[in-house]
Amino acid sequence: MAPFITRPELSGTFGAVSSTHWLGTSVGMSVLERGGNAFDAAAACGFTLQIVEPHLNGPGGEVPIILKSAGEDEPVVICGQGVSPALASLEAFRSLGLDMVPGTGLLPAVVPGAFDAWMLLLRDYGTLPLEDIFSYAIDYAENGFPLLPRAIASIIPVEDLFRNEWPTSAEVWLPHDRVPKPAALMRTPAIAATYRRILDEARAAGGDRIDQIEAARTAFYRGFVAEAIDRFYRSAELFDTTGRRNGGLLRGDDLARWSATKERTVSRDFHGLTVHKTGPWGQGPVFLQQLALLSQLDIGSLDPYGADFIHTVVESAKLCFADREAFYGDPNSSDIPVQTLLSDDYARERAKLVGSEASQRLAASHLSGAAERLERIAARAGSEVPQGPGGGEVTFAAVPEIEGDTVHLDIVDRFGNMVSATPSGGWLQSSPVVPGLGFPISTRAQMFWLDDGLPSTLRPGTRPRTTLTPTLVTRDGEGFLAIGTPGGDQQDQWPLTVFLRHVLHGHGLQRAIDAPMFHSKHWPGSFYPREYELGRLLIEDRYDASVLDTLRERGHKLSVQESWALGRVCAVERRNGLLYGAATPRHAQSYAIVR
C-alpha cells in the first residue's frame, strides 16, 4: 500500500510556488502567469506575506535570499539582514543595568533589511515594473485580507500592552478598539499608504525601471521612511520585557549607511548534490555541519522512521548547534573558522562524541576557545524572566505553543530560475508601530549577547547571528531544490529531516514533509530569554510507540506532541524536465501551486 500523503505530489512544467500562506503562493503564481520570472514572483509574494502574516513578518523586518539565476554559474545570497545601530554598544546597554538585550520594544531594533533586499533582487534579476510587484500587497492592505487565527492569538496577549503602552500599535491592530474576530476582514491602510508614497516618489524620479527601483530604495533608507523611524526612535520611551520604559537607539543615519549585499553561498557536496546556505551571520552553515557529521555516521543506512535515525540526527544536531553558539557571528567583525567547521577531518573528530545514549551536556568543540565561550553562553541563557508580554520566541508568549515565528517561500520558473527566501521580523506583537508608516521594526538585536568576547557579542554596525536560513540545492550546476521553513532554531532541523528522507530514501517532497517530525531543544534558544533544556526532544505522536519507548530508554527527554504539530516546511524542485512543489499541511495554512 502506498504511504498516506495529505496532498498530491504536484508537478508541472510552467512554474512551482510554495509558501507559508495560500495568498502568497497565489500571488507568486499570478506574477509568473503575467510574464514575470521567479524573482519577480518572489518579491511580490514576499511583500504580500508582510501584509497577510503580520505576526510573523512585516515591512520593518529582514530577509535572507538564496537564488540561482539560469544565466549565472553560481547561486548567490542576498543579505537582507540589517545591522545593529551605531549607538548599540555594550556600554549603552550596561548603563541601563542590562545583562541581556530585551526581546521587545525599541532597544532591540536593527536596521530593517527586507525592503532593500527585495529591491536588490528586482534590480539585478527581475523584469517587471515596481508597481506590478507592489500591487498585490497594496490591494490586500487597502481592501482587506482574512486575518489568520494565529495572528489574532498573537494580538490577544498584548491587547492591554497596546492600549496602555503602545498606542500606535493599538491604532493598527485593535480596530474599533477591540481585538479582531477570527477570519475578520483586516485592513492596514497606513502600510498601503507608505508603499503608495514610495511608488509615487519612484515614478516622480523618472528614468527606467532600474532608476525607479533606486529611487524607491532612497525613499525608504534616506527619505521619508527613515525620517519617520528616526523621529520615533529619538523621542519615544516605551515598555519592553525589562519591565520598564526604554528609548531606542536606531537612527536615520543607520538606515542611510546600510544596504543589502550580494555574497557567495557557503556550500557542501552531498550525494551528488551541492547544498548552499548563507554565511555564519545566519545559522545556515549548521545544516552543512550536520550533513558532514551524518555522512560520518552512515545515516543513509538507517530507517528514516526508526529510533536509530532520530537518535543519530538529534545527537549530531546537539554538537553542530553547540558550534553555532561558540563560533557563529558576523564574519565582518569576527574571524569565523567556517572551512574548518565544514571539513571532513573536523566532522570525523566530532562524530566520535555521538554515542548510544542521549547526551545531557553541551559538548564544546576541541577548537581553541570553544569550551570557555560555550560555558559563558550556557550560564547566561535562560537566566532572566521577561517582565511583560511578547518575550521569547514571538509566537510563544501566552498562546498555544506552535513552532514558527516567520514565513518562507520557494519558487522555480520554466526558465530554471530558482529562489528560496525566509522573511521575518517586524512582528506586530514585538515592537511598536512607527507613526505615519503603519508597521513596527525588527527586534533581531535580541540575538546578540552582552557578554564580551563572543562572535555574537553586540557590536555597533554588525549583523545579529540570525536563525533565518533558506536552503538552495544545485545538481550539475543547475537549480535542483529550494526548501525552508519558519521556526527559529528549528529552521535547520525540520528541513534537514525532509532533505534526508527525500535524497537518501527517495521519498517525494510531499511524502517527506508529511511524515512525522521531531526536533531538539538541547541548546540555548536564539530568542530572549534564550531558554533551553538539555536532552529535551519534541516528537509527534505518529511515531510507533516502540520508537518512542526506545528513545526514552536511550535517555531522551520526550515531549510527545499532537500528530501534526511540528514543522512548516515548504519546497520546490526541478528534476528530469519537471517542476515539483510541496507544502506542509500543518496548521492548514501553507500552500503550493504547480502548473
Residue, then its C-alpha position, 0 to 999 in steps of 0.5 A: m500500500a502506498p504511504f498516506i500523503t495529505r496532498p498530491e505530489l504536484s508537478g508541472t512544467f510552467g512554474a512551482v510556488s510554495s509558501t507559508h500562506w495560500l495568498g502568497t503562493s497565489v500571488g507568486m503564481s499570478v506574477l509568473e502567469r503575467g510574464g514575470n520570472a521567479f524573482d519577480a514572483a518572489a518579491a511580490c509574494g514576499f511583500t504580500l506575506q508582510i501584509v497577510e502574516p503580520h505576526l510573523n513578518g512585516p515591512g520593518g523586518e529582514v530577509p535572507i535570499i538564496l537564488k540561482s539565476a539560469g544565466e549565472d554559474e553560481p547561486v548567490v545570497i542576498c543579505g537582507q539582514g540589517v545591522s545593529p545601530a551605531l549607538a548599540s554598544l555594550e556600554a549603552f546597554r550596561s548603563l541601563g543595568l542590562d545583562m541581556v538585550p530585551g526581546t521587545g520594544l525599541l532597544p532591540a531594533v536593527v536596521p530593517g533589511a527586507f525592503d532593500a533586499w527585495m529591491l536588490l533582487l528586482r534590480d539585478y534579476g527581475t523584469l517587471p515594473l515596481e508597481d506590478i510587484f507592489s500591487y498585490a500587497i497594496d490591494y490586500a492592505e487597502n481592501g482587506f485580507p482574512l486575518l489568520p487565527r494565529a495572528i489574532a492569538s498573537i494580538i490577544p496577549v498584548e491587547d492591554l500592552f497596546r492600549n496602555e503602552w503602545p498606542t500606535s500599535a493599538e491604532v493598527w491592530l485593535p480596530h474599533d478598539r477591540v481585538p479582531k474576530p477570527a477570519a475578520l476582514m483586516r485592513t492596514p491602510a497606513i502600510a498601503a499608504t507608505y508603499r503608495r508614497i514610495l511608488d509615487e516618489a519612484r515614478a516622480a524620479g523618472g528614468d527606467r525601471i532600474d532608476q525607479i527601483e533606486a529611487a524607491r530604495t532612497a525613499f525608504y533608507r534616506g527619505f521619508v521612511a527613515e525620517a519617520i523611524d528616526r523621529f520615533y526612535r529619538s523621542a519615544e520611551l516605551f515598555d519592553t520585557t525589562g519591565r520598564r520604559n526604554g528609548g531606542l537607539l536606531r537612527g536615520d543615519d543607520l538606515a542611510r549607511w546600510s544596504a543589502t549585499k550580494e555574497r557567495t553561498v557557503s556550500r557542501d557536496f552531498h550525494g551528488l548534490t551541492v547544498h548552499k546556505t548563507g554565511p555564519w551571520g545566519q545559522g545556515p552553515v549548521f545544516l552543512q555541519q550536520l550533513a558532514l557529521l551524518s555522512q560520518l555516521d552512515i545515516g543513509s543506512l538507517d530507517p528514516y522512521g526508526a529510533d536509530f535515525i532520530h537518535t543519530v540526527v538529534e545527537s549530531a544536531k546537539l554538537c553542530f548547534a553547540d558550534r553555532e553558539a561558540f563560533y557563529g557571528d558576523p564574519n565582518s567583525s569576527d574571524i569565523p573558522v567556517q572551512t574548518l567547521l565544514s571539513d571532513d577531518y573536523a566532522r570525523e573528530r566530532a562524530k566520535l562524541v555521538g554515542s548510544e545514549a542521549s547526551q545531557r551536556l553541551a559538548a564544546s568543540h576541541l577548537s581553541g576557545a570553544a569550551e570557555r565561550l560555550e560555558r559563558i553562553a550556557a550560564r547566561a541563557g535562560s537566566e532572566v524572566p521577561q517582565g511583560p508580554g511578547g518575550g521569547e520566541v514571538t509566537f510563544a508568549a501566552v498562546p498555544e505553543i506552535e513552532g514558527d515565528t516567520v514565513h518562507l517561500d520557494i519558487v522555480d520558473r520554466f526558465g530554471n530560475m530558482v529562489s528560496a527566501t525566509p522573511s521575518g521580523g517586524w512582528l506586530q506583537s514585538s515592537p511598536v508601530v512607527p507613526g505615519l508608516g503603519f508597521p513596527i521594526s525588527t527586534r533581531a538585536q535580541m540575538f546578540w549577547l552582552d557578554d564580551g568576547l563572543p562572535s555574537t557579542l553586540r557590536p555597533g554596525t554588525r549583523p545579529r547571528t540570525t536563525l533565518t536560513p533558506t536552503l538552495v540545492t544545485r545538481d550539475g550546476e543547475g537549480f535542483l531544490a529550494i526548501g525552508t521553513p519558519g521556526g527559529d532554531q528549528q529552521d535547520q532541523w525540520p528541513l534537514t529531516v525532509f532533505l534526508r528522507h527525500v535524497l537518501h530514501g527517495h521519498g517525494l517532497q510531499r511524502a517527506i514533509d508529511a511524515p512525522m517530525f521531531h526536533s531538539k531543544h538541547w541548546p540555548g534558544s536564539f530568542y530572549p530569554r534564550e531558554y533551553e533544556l538539555g536532552r529535551l526532544l519534541i516528537e509527534d505522536r505518529y511515531d510507533a510507540s516502540v520508537l518512542d519507548t526506545l528513545r526514552e530508554r536511550g535517555h531522551k527527554l520526550s515531549v510527545q506532541e499532537s500528530w501534526a504539530l511540528g514543522r512548516v516546511c515548504a519546497v520546490e524542485r526541478r528534476n528530469g524536465l519537471l517542476y515539483g512543489a510541496a507544502t506542509p499541511r500543518h496548521a492548514q495554512s501553507y500552500a503550493i501551486v504547480r502548473 
